[in-house]
Amino acid sequence: MAYDLQEQEQIDSMKAFWQQWGKLISGAVLAISVAYLGYKGYGYYQAGQASKAAVVFADVEQAAQSQDLAKVKSSAGLLQSDYSSTAYAADAALLAAKVAFEKNDLATAQAQLSWVVQNVKDESMVAVAHLRLATIELDQKRYDAAIAELGQAHPSAFDALFLDQKGDVHAAKGDKAAARDAYKAALAKLVGESPNRQFIQTKLDALGG
């Protein structure tokens, strides 16, 4: 009898606990389940997007090899509109900019590089885009615009490249003193026997002084 009474008390206690906390517990379990399923579903979605984007990027690479700028632009545009969250979109934009620059379509090259700057989170890719935008500005003798691009934030690993290109811009402007300072600063940033060291030193020596 005592056993039955104790068992009944436990049952009553469990009922009271469930009445008080049951809805909250059920809701928490449901929320965790939905979150988990959502996470797994998002992972499958991302994998599917990447797989589809890879197919489109293959078209970009093939068109780039044949210098078919129209096809490159079309496929890169598809990646940017439908698969912008994938790395393929950024790679395609940089490749499209390269092909456009080689074909002297500077407007397209700038548009593709600007897309990278505005939409890509990878700091290294953004740094590459700024360097190439500066090259385009330099090619058009827009020196202040080139310097502005080279003044943008970038990973420290790119310091020497940015300073070297600043030297090129100042040299093109005829500002030898600023060019020398930039080249010297670039050399100071290089580690060990960098392949760029001799190239930058040659440009510095050519300035004299």
Backbone as a printed PyTorch tensor [residue, N CA C, xyz], in Angstrom:
tensor([[[  0.8250,  -1.2070,   0.0000],
         [  0.0000,   0.0000,   0.0000],
         [  0.8550,   1.2500,   0.0000]],

        [[  1.9270,   1.1690,   0.8590],
         [  2.8400,   2.3090,   0.9250],
         [  3.5080,   2.5130,  -0.4240]],

        [[  3.8280,   1.3730,  -1.0740],
         [  4.4690,   1.4520,  -2.3910],
         [  3.5420,   2.1130,  -3.3860]],

        [[  2.2390,   1.7070,  -3.3490],
         [  1.2610,   2.2820,  -4.2770],
         [  1.1020,   3.7740,  -4.0310]],

        [[  1.1020,   4.1590,  -2.7560],
         [  0.9450,   5.5670,  -2.4160],
         [  2.1440,   6.3830,  -2.9170]],

        [[  3.3560,   5.8280,  -2.7250],
         [  4.5610,   6.5200,  -3.1770],
         [  4.5690,   6.6370,  -4.6910]],

        [[  4.1640,   5.5670,  -5.3570],
         [  4.1270,   5.5820,  -6.8210],
         [  3.1260,   6.6080,  -7.3080]],

        [[  1.9530,   6.6890,  -6.6210],
         [  0.9220,   7.6440,  -7.0150],
         [  1.4250,   9.0730,  -6.8220]],

        [[  2.1700,   9.2970,  -5.7370],
         [  2.7150,  10.6340,  -5.4860],
         [  3.6930,  11.0360,  -6.5890]],

        [[  4.5040,  10.0700,  -7.0370],
         [  5.4510,  10.3560,  -8.1210],
         [  4.7190,  10.6940,  -9.4120]],

        [[  3.6280,   9.9340,  -9.6410],
         [  2.8440,  10.1830, -10.8560],
         [  2.2120,  11.5740, -10.7940]],

        [[  1.6530,  11.8950,  -9.6040],
         [  1.0300,  13.2180,  -9.4470],
         [  2.0550,  14.3340,  -9.6090]],

        [[  3.2550,  14.0900,  -9.0900],
         [  4.3210,  15.0910,  -9.1930],
         [  4.7300,  15.2990, -10.6500]],

        [[  4.8320,  14.2080, -11.3760],
         [  5.1990,  14.3010, -12.8000],
         [  4.1210,  15.0330, -13.5860]],

        [[  2.8390,  14.7490, -13.2380],
         [  1.7320,  15.4360, -13.9210],
         [  1.7870,  16.9330, -13.6630]],

        [[  2.0430,  17.2790, -12.3970],
         [  2.1140,  18.6980, -12.0460],
         [  3.2730,  19.3750, -12.7610]],

        [[  4.4120,  18.6800, -12.8280],
         [  5.5920,  19.2350, -13.5170],
         [  5.2850,  19.4420, -15.0010]],

        [[  4.6410,  18.4460, -15.5910],
         [  4.3640,  18.5310, -17.0260],
         [  3.3410,  19.6340, -17.3290]],

        [[  2.3460,  19.7670, -16.4290],
         [  1.3720,  20.8310, -16.6270],
         [  2.0220,  22.2130, -16.5720]],

        [[  3.0420,  22.3330, -15.7190],
         [  3.6970,  23.6260, -15.5650],
         [  4.7100,  23.9030, -16.6750]],

        [[  5.4730,  22.8620, -17.0280],
         [  6.5890,  23.0780, -17.9420],
         [  6.4540,  22.3390, -19.2790]],

        [[  5.4390,  21.5540, -19.4390],
         [  5.3270,  20.7060, -20.6330],
         [  5.3290,  21.4870, -21.9370]],

        [[  4.5180,  22.5550, -21.9950],
         [  4.4450,  23.3230, -23.2460],
         [  5.7850,  23.9670, -23.5930]],

        [[  6.4580,  24.4710, -22.5650],
         [  7.7490,  25.1150, -22.7960],
         [  8.7730,  24.1100, -23.3040]],

        [[  8.7900,  22.9310, -22.6580],
         [  9.7430,  21.8940, -23.0780],
         [  9.4450,  21.4370, -24.5020]],

        [[  8.1580,  21.1960, -24.7790],
         [  7.7780,  20.7620, -26.1300],
         [  8.1640,  21.8090, -27.1670]],

        [[  7.9320,  23.0760, -26.7990],
         [  8.2770,  24.1560, -27.7220],
         [  9.7740,  24.2340, -27.9680]],

        [[ 10.5640,  24.0380, -26.8930],
         [ 12.0180,  24.0890, -27.0310],
         [ 12.5210,  22.9410, -27.8960]],

        [[ 11.9650,  21.7550, -27.6650],
         [ 12.3630,  20.5960, -28.4620],
         [ 12.0100,  20.8130, -29.9270]],

        [[ 10.8230,  21.3650, -30.1680],
         [ 10.3900,  21.6230, -31.5390],
         [ 11.3010,  22.6530, -32.2000]],

        [[ 11.6430,  23.7120, -31.4480],
         [ 12.5020,  24.7600, -32.0030],
         [ 13.8750,  24.2110, -32.3600]],

        [[ 14.4230,  23.3620, -31.4700],
         [ 15.7310,  22.7550, -31.7390],
         [ 15.6700,  21.8600, -32.9650]],

        [[ 14.5810,  21.1000, -33.0600],
         [ 14.4160,  20.1980, -34.2130],
         [ 14.3170,  20.9800, -35.5100]],

        [[ 13.5270,  22.0530, -35.4860],
         [ 13.3650,  22.8730, -36.6910],
         [ 14.6830,  23.5280, -37.0710]],

        [[ 15.4140,  24.0240, -36.0450],
         [ 16.7030,  24.6690, -36.3130],
         [ 17.6860,  23.6750, -36.9230]],

        [[ 17.7070,  22.4660, -36.3910],
         [ 18.6180,  21.4440, -36.9060],
         [ 18.2740,  21.0860, -38.3440]],

        [[ 16.9870,  20.8720, -38.5850],
         [ 16.5610,  20.5380, -39.9410],
         [ 16.8550,  21.6920, -40.8970]],

        [[ 16.6660,  22.9250, -40.3880],
         [ 16.9590,  24.0860, -41.2190],
         [ 18.4330,  24.1730, -41.5500]],

        [[ 19.2740,  23.8840, -40.5510],
         [ 20.7250,  23.9110, -40.7630],
         [ 21.1340,  22.8680, -41.7940]],

        [[ 20.6110,  21.6600, -41.6210],
         [ 20.9380,  20.5960, -42.5750],
         [ 20.4190,  20.9310, -43.9660]],

        [[ 19.2140,  21.4740, -44.0150],
         [ 18.6400,  21.8390, -45.3010],
         [ 19.4450,  22.9270, -45.9850]],

        [[ 19.9010,  23.9120, -45.1960],
         [ 20.7050,  24.9950, -45.7640],
         [ 22.0320,  24.4590, -46.2910]],

        [[ 22.5920,  23.4830, -45.5520],
         [ 23.8460,  22.8820, -46.0040],
         [ 23.6680,  22.1840, -47.3420]],

        [[ 22.5520,  21.4330, -47.4730],
         [ 22.2830,  20.7580, -48.7480],
         [ 22.0450,  21.7820, -49.8600]],

        [[ 21.3530,  22.8670, -49.5100],
         [ 21.0790,  23.9150, -50.5000],
         [ 22.3840,  24.5430, -50.9810]],

        [[ 23.2740,  24.8640, -50.0120],
         [ 24.5470,  25.4790, -50.3680],
         [ 25.3730,  24.5510, -51.2510]],

        [[ 25.3740,  23.2660, -50.9140],
         [ 26.1300,  22.2970, -51.7130],
         [ 25.5630,  22.2220, -53.1200]],

        [[ 24.2390,  22.2620, -53.2130],
         [ 23.6040,  22.2370, -54.5330],
         [ 23.9320,  23.4740, -55.3380]],

        [[ 23.9180,  24.6400, -54.6820],
         [ 24.2580,  25.8970, -55.3590],
         [ 25.6950,  25.8690, -55.8710]],

        [[ 26.6040,  25.3840, -55.0380],
         [ 28.0080,  25.3260, -55.4320],
         [ 28.2020,  24.4010, -56.6240]],

        [[ 27.4830,  23.2920, -56.6250],
         [ 27.5950,  22.3350, -57.7270],
         [ 27.1040,  22.9560, -59.0440]],

        [[ 25.9880,  23.6570, -58.9730],
         [ 25.4620,  24.3090, -60.1730],
         [ 26.3790,  25.4380, -60.6280]],

        [[ 26.9120,  26.1800, -59.6480],
         [ 27.8000,  27.2970, -59.9770],
         [ 29.0750,  26.8020, -60.6560]],

        [[ 29.5540,  25.6380, -60.2360],
         [ 30.7720,  25.0830, -60.8250],
         [ 30.5920,  24.8150, -62.3130]],

        [[ 29.4020,  24.3880, -62.6860],
         [ 29.1140,  24.1190, -64.0990],
         [ 29.1530,  25.4150, -64.9010]],

        [[ 28.5570,  26.4640, -64.3510],
         [ 28.5500,  27.7590, -65.0360],
         [ 29.9600,  28.3290, -65.1130]],

        [[ 30.7330,  28.1630, -64.0300],
         [ 32.1030,  28.6890, -64.0320],
         [ 32.9570,  27.9910, -65.0860]],

        [[ 32.6950,  26.7140, -65.3310],
         [ 33.4190,  25.9970, -66.3780],
         [ 33.1790,  26.6770, -67.7340]],

        [[ 31.9650,  27.1890, -67.9290],
         [ 31.6550,  27.9270, -69.1690],
         [ 32.4540,  29.2300, -69.2320]],

        [[ 32.6040,  29.8820, -68.0780],
         [ 33.3840,  31.1220, -68.0220],
         [ 34.8310,  30.8430, -68.4100]],

        [[ 35.4050,  29.7950, -67.8340],
         [ 36.7990,  29.4550, -68.1290],
         [ 36.9900,  29.1190, -69.6090]],

        [[ 36.0560,  28.3520, -70.1630],
         [ 36.1610,  27.9730, -71.5680],
         [ 36.0610,  29.2000, -72.4700]],

        [[ 35.1360,  30.0910, -72.1480],
         [ 34.9690,  31.3070, -72.9420],
         [ 36.1870,  32.2180, -72.8030]],

        [[ 36.7790,  32.2480, -71.6270],
         [ 37.9620,  33.0790, -71.4070],
         [ 39.1370,  32.5760, -72.2370]],

        [[ 39.2710,  31.2720, -72.3360],
         [ 40.3640,  30.6940, -73.1240],
         [ 40.2450,  31.0640, -74.5950]],

        [[ 39.0230,  31.1680, -75.0650],
         [ 38.8020,  31.5270, -76.4720],
         [ 38.6070,  33.0380, -76.6500]],

        [[ 38.7690,  33.7830, -75.5330],
         [ 38.6320,  35.2480, -75.5620],
         [ 37.2530,  35.6980, -76.0610]],

        [[ 36.2390,  34.9060, -75.7250],
         [ 34.8570,  35.2400, -76.0970],
         [ 34.2740,  36.0960, -74.9720]],

        [[ 34.4940,  37.4010, -75.0690],
         [ 34.1040,  38.3040, -73.9920],
         [ 32.5950,  38.3020, -73.7590]],

        [[ 31.8160,  38.2270, -74.8260],
         [ 30.3610,  38.2320, -74.6740],
         [ 29.8920,  37.0450, -73.8400]],

        [[ 30.4510,  35.8740, -74.1230],
         [ 30.0860,  34.6700, -73.3770],
         [ 30.5870,  34.7510, -71.9410]],

        [[ 31.7880,  35.2950, -71.7690],
         [ 32.3280,  35.4560, -70.4170],
         [ 31.4170,  36.3550, -69.5930]],

        [[ 31.0130,  37.4780, -70.1670],
         [ 30.1400,  38.4190, -69.4540],
         [ 28.8010,  37.7770, -69.1070]],

        [[ 28.2460,  37.0280, -70.0650],
         [ 26.9500,  36.4010, -69.8560],
         [ 27.0000,  35.3740, -68.7230]],

        [[ 28.0040,  34.5120, -68.7460],
         [ 28.1160,  33.4650, -67.7250],
         [ 28.4860,  34.0520, -66.3660]],

        [[ 29.3710,  35.0510, -66.3690],
         [ 29.7370,  35.7000, -65.1080],
         [ 28.5250,  36.4030, -64.5090]],

        [[ 27.7060,  37.0140, -65.3770],
         [ 26.4960,  37.6790, -64.9050],
         [ 25.5190,  36.7040, -64.2790]],

        [[ 25.4340,  35.5010, -64.8510],
         [ 24.5520,  34.4740, -64.2920],
         [ 25.0250,  34.0570, -62.8980]],

        [[ 26.3220,  33.9090, -62.7510],
         [ 26.8670,  33.5520, -61.4360],
         [ 26.5950,  34.6450, -60.4160]],

        [[ 26.7330,  35.8910, -60.8390],
         [ 26.5330,  37.0080, -59.9210],
         [ 25.0700,  37.1830, -59.5290]],

        [[ 24.1720,  36.8420, -60.4200],
         [ 22.7480,  37.0150, -60.1230],
         [ 22.1530,  35.8210, -59.3780]],

        [[ 22.5750,  34.6140, -59.7450],
         [ 21.9530,  33.4080, -59.1810],
         [ 22.8060,  32.6800, -58.1420]],

        [[ 24.1060,  32.8940, -58.1810],
         [ 25.0010,  32.1490, -57.2770],
         [ 26.0240,  33.0830, -56.6360]],

        [[ 25.5730,  34.2690, -56.2580],
         [ 26.4890,  35.2920, -55.7410],
         [ 27.1690,  34.8850, -54.4400]],

        [[ 26.5810,  33.9580, -53.6950],
         [ 27.1620,  33.5530, -52.4080],
         [ 28.3040,  32.5570, -52.5720]],

        [[ 28.5240,  32.0680, -53.7690],
         [ 29.5900,  31.0910, -53.9940],
         [ 30.8840,  31.7870, -54.4020]],

        [[ 32.0050,  31.1140, -54.1670],
         [ 33.3060,  31.6600, -54.5550],
         [ 33.4360,  31.7360, -56.0660]],

        [[ 32.6590,  30.9360, -56.7720],
         [ 32.7480,  30.9340, -58.2340],
         [ 32.3470,  32.2900, -58.8160]],

        [[ 31.4100,  32.9730, -58.1830],
         [ 30.9640,  34.2750, -58.6810],
         [ 32.1110,  35.2770, -58.6460]],

        [[ 32.8570,  35.2870, -57.5470],
         [ 33.9990,  36.1990, -57.4190],
         [ 35.0950,  35.8420, -58.4160]],

        [[ 35.3930,  34.5540, -58.5360],
         [ 36.4250,  34.1130, -59.4820],
         [ 36.0470,  34.4970, -60.9150]],

        [[ 34.7830,  34.3300, -61.2350],
         [ 34.3200,  34.6530, -62.5860],
         [ 34.4230,  36.1480, -62.8640]],

        [[ 34.1180,  36.9710, -61.8500],
         [ 34.2070,  38.4230, -62.0320],
         [ 35.6450,  38.8490, -62.2950]],

        [[ 36.5900,  38.2890, -61.5400],
         [ 37.9960,  38.6170, -61.7550],
         [ 38.4720,  38.1470, -63.1290]],

        [[ 38.0180,  36.9680, -63.5270],
         [ 38.4110,  36.4440, -64.8380],
         [ 37.7910,  37.2730, -65.9600]],

        [[ 36.5470,  37.6610, -65.7790],
         [ 35.8820,  38.4950, -66.7930],
         [ 36.5800,  39.8480, -66.9140]],

        [[ 37.0040,  40.4010, -65.7890],
         [ 37.7190,  41.6810, -65.8030],
         [ 39.0330,  41.5470, -66.5660]],

        [[ 39.7160,  40.4390, -66.3770],
         [ 40.9970,  40.2020, -67.0640],
         [ 40.7970,  40.1430, -68.5790]],

        [[ 39.7940,  39.3740, -69.0040],
         [ 39.5270,  39.2550, -70.4370],
         [ 39.1120,  40.6040, -71.0140]],

        [[ 38.2670,  41.3230, -70.2890],
         [ 37.8120,  42.6340, -70.7610],
         [ 38.9830,  43.6090, -70.8830]],

        [[ 39.8870,  43.6000, -69.9090],
         [ 41.0510,  44.4890, -69.9480],
         [ 41.9300,  44.1620, -71.1490]],

        [[ 42.1340,  42.8800, -71.3840],
         [ 42.9560,  42.4550, -72.5180],
         [ 42.3350,  42.8610, -73.8520]],

        [[ 41.0160,  42.9690, -73.8810],
         [ 40.3170,  43.3870, -75.0990],
         [ 40.0500,  44.8950, -75.1120]],

        [[ 40.6360,  45.5900, -74.1310],
         [ 40.5150,  47.0530, -74.0260],
         [ 39.0900,  47.5140, -73.7630]],

        [[ 38.2810,  46.6340, -73.1800],
         [ 36.9410,  47.0300, -72.7600],
         [ 37.0470,  47.4010, -71.2820]],

        [[ 37.5400,  48.6100, -71.0390],
         [ 37.8350,  49.0200, -69.6700],
         [ 36.5820,  49.2190, -68.8310]],

        [[ 35.4880,  49.6140, -69.4660],
         [ 34.2400,  49.8140, -68.7250],
         [ 33.7510,  48.4870, -68.1230]],

        [[ 33.8170,  47.4250, -68.9200],
         [ 33.4100,  46.1090, -68.4220],
         [ 34.3630,  45.6240, -67.3360]],

        [[ 35.6420,  45.8360, -67.5490],
         [ 36.6260,  45.4210, -66.5520],
         [ 36.3600,  46.1220, -65.2190]],

        [[ 36.1130,  47.4170, -65.2700],
         [ 35.8340,  48.1640, -64.0410],
         [ 34.5520,  47.6900, -63.3750]],

        [[ 33.5370,  47.4130, -64.1830],
         [ 32.2570,  46.9610, -63.6270],
         [ 32.4180,  45.6270, -62.8980]],

        [[ 33.1780,  44.7190, -63.4860],
         [ 33.3810,  43.4040, -62.8640],
         [ 34.1830,  43.5210, -61.5740]],

        [[ 35.2230,  44.3470, -61.6010],
         [ 36.0470,  44.5240, -60.4030],
         [ 35.2750,  45.2500, -59.3040]],

        [[ 34.4570,  46.1990, -59.6900],
         [ 33.6410,  46.9170, -58.7030],
         [ 32.6350,  45.9720, -58.0490]],

        [[ 32.1330,  45.0140, -58.8160],
         [ 31.2140,  44.0220, -58.2480],
         [ 31.9260,  43.2330, -57.1390]],

        [[ 33.1620,  42.8680, -57.3850],
         [ 33.9340,  42.1380, -56.3710],
         [ 34.0840,  42.9820, -55.1130]],

        [[ 34.4580,  44.2460, -55.2860],
         [ 34.6640,  45.1400, -54.1420],
         [ 33.3860,  45.2820, -53.3210]],

        [[ 32.2540,  45.3650, -53.9970],
         [ 30.9870,  45.6360, -53.3240],
         [ 30.3060,  44.3940, -52.7610]],

        [[ 30.6260,  43.2160, -53.3030],
         [ 29.8400,  42.0300, -52.9350],
         [ 30.6140,  40.8730, -52.3210]],

        [[ 31.9200,  40.8850, -52.4260],
         [ 32.7100,  39.7410, -51.9640],
         [ 33.2750,  40.0170, -50.5740]],

        [[ 33.2250,  39.0170, -49.7050],
         [ 33.7110,  39.1680, -48.3310],
         [ 35.1750,  38.7690, -48.1720]],

        [[ 35.6900,  38.0050, -49.1130],
         [ 37.0820,  37.5670, -49.0340],
         [ 38.0050,  38.7730, -49.2290]],

        [[ 38.7480,  39.1400, -48.1870],
         [ 39.5830,  40.3380, -48.2240],
         [ 40.6850,  40.2560, -49.2800]],

        [[ 41.2030,  39.0650, -49.5090],
         [ 42.2670,  38.9070, -50.5030],
         [ 41.7420,  39.1820, -51.9060]],

        [[ 40.5560,  38.6810, -52.2040],
         [ 39.9690,  38.9240, -53.5170],
         [ 39.6580,  40.4010, -53.7140]],

        [[ 39.1740,  41.0310, -52.6620],
         [ 38.8710,  42.4640, -52.7420],
         [ 40.1600,  43.2590, -52.9700]],

        [[ 41.2370,  42.8460, -52.3130],
         [ 42.5270,  43.5130, -52.5020],
         [ 42.9990,  43.3890, -53.9460]],

        [[ 42.8520,  42.2070, -54.5150],
         [ 43.2240,  42.0010, -55.9220],
         [ 42.3910,  42.9110, -56.8280]],

        [[ 41.1130,  43.0340, -56.5130],
         [ 40.2350,  43.8920, -57.3090],
         [ 40.6870,  45.3490, -57.2360]],

        [[ 41.0650,  45.8180, -56.0480],
         [ 41.5510,  47.2010, -55.9060],
         [ 42.8400,  47.4120, -56.7100]],

        [[ 43.7320,  46.4490, -56.6750],
         [ 44.9750,  46.5630, -57.4400],
         [ 44.6970,  46.6640, -58.9360]],

        [[ 43.7670,  45.8460, -59.4070],
         [ 43.4640,  45.8560, -60.8430],
         [ 42.6910,  47.1100, -61.2400]],

        [[ 41.8440,  47.5920, -60.3390],
         [ 41.1650,  48.8650, -60.6190],
         [ 42.1760,  49.9970, -60.7020]],

        [[ 43.1770,  49.9630, -59.8340],
         [ 44.2310,  50.9780, -59.8810],
         [ 44.9970,  50.8990, -61.1950]],

        [[ 45.2190,  49.7020, -61.6890],
         [ 45.9040,  49.5280, -62.9690],
         [ 45.1080,  50.1650, -64.1000]],

        [[ 43.7940,  49.9740, -64.0710],
         [ 42.9350,  50.5650, -65.0960],
         [ 42.9670,  52.0890, -65.0150]],

        [[ 42.8940,  52.6260, -63.8020],
         [ 42.9390,  54.0820, -63.6240],
         [ 44.2880,  54.6230, -64.1060]],

        [[ 45.3660,  53.9140, -63.8060],
         [ 46.6910,  54.3240, -64.2560],
         [ 46.7760,  54.2840, -65.7750]],

        [[ 46.2040,  53.2570, -66.3700],
         [ 46.2170,  53.1180, -67.8300],
         [ 45.5080,  54.2960, -68.5020]],

        [[ 44.5320,  54.8530, -67.8070],
         [ 43.7840,  55.9920, -68.3460],
         [ 44.3080,  57.3360, -67.8230]],

        [[ 45.4650,  57.2730, -67.1480],
         [ 46.1150,  58.4800, -66.6080],
         [ 45.2510,  59.2190, -65.5820]],

        [[ 44.3920,  58.4710, -64.8950],
         [ 43.6090,  59.0530, -63.8100],
         [ 44.3510,  58.7320, -62.5130]],

        [[ 45.3840,  59.4900, -62.3010],
         [ 46.3270,  59.1770, -61.2310],
         [ 45.7160,  59.2860, -59.8320]],

        [[ 44.9280,  60.3190, -59.6030],
         [ 44.3260,  60.4780, -58.2700],
         [ 43.3770,  59.3230, -57.9590]],

        [[ 42.6280,  58.8890, -58.9710],
         [ 41.7100,  57.7600, -58.7780],
         [ 42.4960,  56.4830, -58.4870]],

        [[ 43.6400,  56.3260, -59.1650],
         [ 44.4800,  55.1470, -58.9280],
         [ 45.0120,  55.1530, -57.4950]],

        [[ 45.4820,  56.3140, -57.0350],
         [ 45.9930,  56.4240, -55.6680],
         [ 44.8800,  56.1370, -54.6580]],

        [[ 43.6620,  56.5710, -54.9750],
         [ 42.5230,  56.3210, -54.0860],
         [ 42.2720,  54.8190, -53.9490]],

        [[ 42.3480,  54.0960, -55.0500],
         [ 42.1680,  52.6400, -54.9950],
         [ 43.2620,  51.9980, -54.1360]],

        [[ 44.4630,  52.5020, -54.2710],
         [ 45.5940,  51.9220, -53.5450],
         [ 45.6250,  52.3510, -52.0810]],

        [[ 44.7440,  53.2660, -51.7310],
         [ 44.6300,  53.6880, -50.3360],
         [ 43.5790,  52.9070, -49.5700]],

        [[ 42.9270,  51.9590, -50.2480],
         [ 41.8860,  51.1670, -49.6000],
         [ 42.4900,  50.1300, -48.6500]],

        [[ 41.7160,  49.7690, -47.6470],
         [ 42.1670,  48.7610, -46.6720],
         [ 42.4100,  47.4270, -47.3740]],

        [[ 43.4310,  46.7160, -46.9120],
         [ 43.7700,  45.4230, -47.5070],
         [ 44.5940,  44.6150, -46.5090]],

        [[ 44.6610,  43.3030, -46.6680],
         [ 45.4730,  42.4760, -45.7710],
         [ 46.9480,  42.8760, -45.8580]],

        [[ 47.6620,  42.7590, -44.7540],
         [ 49.0600,  43.1820, -44.7190],
         [ 49.9330,  42.4330, -45.7260]],

        [[ 49.5210,  41.2360, -46.1020],
         [ 50.2930,  40.4600, -47.0750],
         [ 50.3640,  41.1680, -48.4330]],

        [[ 49.4590,  42.1170, -48.6570],
         [ 49.4240,  42.8390, -49.9300],
         [ 50.1430,  44.1950, -49.8640]],

        [[ 50.7240,  44.5110, -48.7230],
         [ 51.3360,  45.8340, -48.5560],
         [ 52.3600,  46.1470, -49.6470]],

        [[ 53.2650,  45.2180, -49.8990],
         [ 54.3200,  45.4640, -50.8880],
         [ 53.7390,  45.7040, -52.2820]],

        [[ 52.7250,  44.9470, -52.6380],
         [ 52.0960,  45.1130, -53.9580],
         [ 51.4370,  46.4820, -54.0810]],

        [[ 50.7370,  46.8990, -53.0250],
         [ 50.0710,  48.2020, -53.0620],
         [ 51.0970,  49.3350, -53.1320]],

        [[ 52.1660,  49.2310, -52.3540],
         [ 53.1900,  50.2690, -52.3570],
         [ 53.9420,  50.3060, -53.6820]],

        [[ 54.2270,  49.1470, -54.2320],
         [ 54.8930,  49.0800, -55.5360],
         [ 54.0600,  49.7850, -56.6010]],

        [[ 52.7510,  49.5130, -56.5930],
         [ 51.8940,  50.1290, -57.5960],
         [ 51.7440,  51.6320, -57.3480]],

        [[ 51.7740,  52.0390, -56.0760],
         [ 51.7720,  53.4740, -55.7830],
         [ 53.0020,  54.1340, -56.3960]],

        [[ 54.1310,  53.4400, -56.3060],
         [ 55.3430,  53.9540, -56.9340],
         [ 55.1740,  54.1280, -58.4240]],

        [[ 54.5210,  53.1700, -59.0640],
         [ 54.2700,  53.2610, -60.5130],
         [ 53.4170,  54.4760, -60.8480]],

        [[ 52.3900,  54.7100, -60.0290],
         [ 51.4870,  55.8350, -60.2810],
         [ 52.2420,  57.1590, -60.1170]],

        [[ 52.9960,  57.2860, -59.0360],
         [ 53.7420,  58.5200, -58.8070],
         [ 54.7910,  58.7420, -59.8940]],

        [[ 55.4230,  57.6620, -60.3350],
         [ 56.4140,  57.7770, -61.4090],
         [ 55.7520,  58.2540, -62.6920]],

        [[ 54.5720,  57.7330, -62.9750],
         [ 53.8440,  58.1480, -64.1830],
         [ 53.4380,  59.6170, -64.0930]],

        [[ 53.1480,  60.0750, -62.8900],
         [ 52.7920,  61.4890, -62.6810],
         [ 54.0070,  62.4030, -62.7940]],

        [[ 55.1860,  61.8160, -62.6860],
         [ 56.3960,  62.6130, -62.7080],
         [ 56.8720,  63.0180, -61.3250]],

        [[ 56.2340,  62.4720, -60.2900],
         [ 56.6190,  62.7770, -58.9120],
         [ 57.6500,  61.7410, -58.4690]],

        [[ 58.9160,  61.9970, -58.8020],
         [ 59.9750,  61.0150, -58.5390],
         [ 60.2050,  60.7990, -57.0570]],

        [[ 60.1060,  61.8660, -56.2730],
         [ 60.3520,  61.7290, -54.8360],
         [ 59.3290,  60.7950, -54.2010]],

        [[ 58.0510,  60.9760, -54.5310],
         [ 56.9930,  60.1190, -53.9840],
         [ 57.1440,  58.6890, -54.4910]],

        [[ 57.5580,  58.5570, -55.7590],
         [ 57.7470,  57.2270, -56.3310],
         [ 58.8740,  56.4990, -55.6110]],

        [[ 59.9820,  57.1990, -55.3480],
         [ 61.0990,  56.5790, -54.6280],
         [ 60.6730,  56.1280, -53.2360]],

        [[ 59.9240,  56.9930, -52.5530],
         [ 59.4650,  56.6450, -51.2020],
         [ 58.5910,  55.3870, -51.2260]],

        [[ 57.7130,  55.3170, -52.2180],
         [ 56.8030,  54.1640, -52.3170],
         [ 57.5770,  52.8860, -52.6220]],

        [[ 58.5330,  52.9550, -53.5530],
         [ 59.3240,  51.7700, -53.8920],
         [ 60.1680,  51.3070, -52.7010]],

        [[ 60.7600,  52.2650, -51.9760],
         [ 61.5620,  51.9100, -50.8020],
         [ 60.6860,  51.2430, -49.7360]],

        [[ 59.4980,  51.7900, -49.5460],
         [ 58.5800,  51.2070, -48.5680],
         [ 58.1590,  49.8010, -49.0030]],

        [[ 57.9710,  49.6140, -50.3040],
         [ 57.6010,  48.2900, -50.8240],
         [ 58.7160,  47.2880, -50.5690]],

        [[ 59.9640,  47.7110, -50.8240],
         [ 61.1090,  46.8170, -50.5870],
         [ 61.2050,  46.4330, -49.1170]],

        [[ 60.9060,  47.3810, -48.2430],
         [ 60.9800,  47.1180, -46.8000],
         [ 59.9270,  46.1030, -46.3590]],

        [[ 58.8500,  46.0030, -47.1090],
         [ 57.7780,  45.0710, -46.7570],
         [ 58.0310,  43.6550, -47.2680]],

        [[ 58.9560,  43.5190, -48.2130],
         [ 59.2070,  42.1980, -48.7860],
         [ 59.9900,  41.3310, -47.8070]],

        [[ 59.6610,  40.0640, -47.7860],
         [ 60.3070,  39.1200, -46.8760],
         [ 61.2510,  38.2230, -47.6640]],

        [[ 62.5080,  38.1520, -47.2080],
         [ 63.4560,  37.2520, -47.8480],
         [ 63.7350,  37.6200, -49.2950]],

        [[ 64.0550,  36.6100, -50.0560],
         [ 64.3700,  36.8120, -51.4740],
         [ 63.0950,  36.7360, -52.3090]],

        [[ 62.2660,  37.7260, -52.1590],
         [ 61.0270,  37.7650, -52.9360],
         [ 61.3510,  37.9800, -54.4120]],

        [[ 60.6250,  37.3190, -55.3020],
         [ 60.8690,  37.5080, -56.7400],
         [ 60.6100,  38.9370, -57.2030]],

        [[ 59.8500,  39.6960, -56.4280],
         [ 59.5610,  41.0810, -56.8130],
         [ 60.6650,  42.0510, -56.4090]],

        [[ 61.5750,  41.6180, -55.5430],
         [ 62.5710,  42.5410, -54.9960],
         [ 63.4280,  43.1730, -56.0950]],

        [[ 63.9780,  42.3480, -56.9750],
         [ 64.8570,  42.8700, -58.0190],
         [ 64.0920,  43.7700, -58.9740]],

        [[ 62.8450,  43.4090, -59.2620],
         [ 62.0250,  44.1920, -60.1790],
         [ 61.7850,  45.5930, -59.6080]],

        [[ 61.4360,  45.6600, -58.3250],
         [ 61.1800,  46.9520, -57.6880],
         [ 62.4860,  47.7440, -57.5680]],

        [[ 63.5570,  47.0590, -57.2420],
         [ 64.8480,  47.7410, -57.1220],
         [ 65.2760,  48.3560, -58.4400]],

        [[ 65.0010,  47.6510, -59.5220],
         [ 65.3400,  48.1610, -60.8630],
         [ 64.5720,  49.4550, -61.1480]],

        [[ 63.2930,  49.4820, -60.7780],
         [ 62.5030,  50.6920, -61.0030],
         [ 63.0000,  51.8350, -60.1160]],

        [[ 63.3930,  51.4890, -58.9080],
         [ 63.9140,  52.5130, -57.9910],
         [ 65.2260,  53.0870, -58.5280]],

        [[ 66.1020,  52.2230, -59.0000],
         [ 67.3820,  52.6690, -59.5520],
         [ 67.1790,  53.5530, -60.7710]],

        [[ 66.1680,  53.2390, -61.5730],
         [ 65.9120,  54.0100, -62.7920],
         [ 65.5030,  55.4400, -62.5020]],

        [[ 64.9890,  55.6620, -61.2900],
         [ 64.5770,  57.0240, -60.9180],
         [ 65.7710,  57.9150, -60.5880]],

        [[ 66.9030,  57.2930, -60.2550],
         [ 68.0750,  58.0850, -59.8760],
         [ 67.8930,  58.7150, -58.5180]],

        [[ 68.7980,  59.5750, -58.1640],
         [ 68.6990,  60.3050, -56.9040],
         [ 68.9850,  59.4400, -55.7070]]])
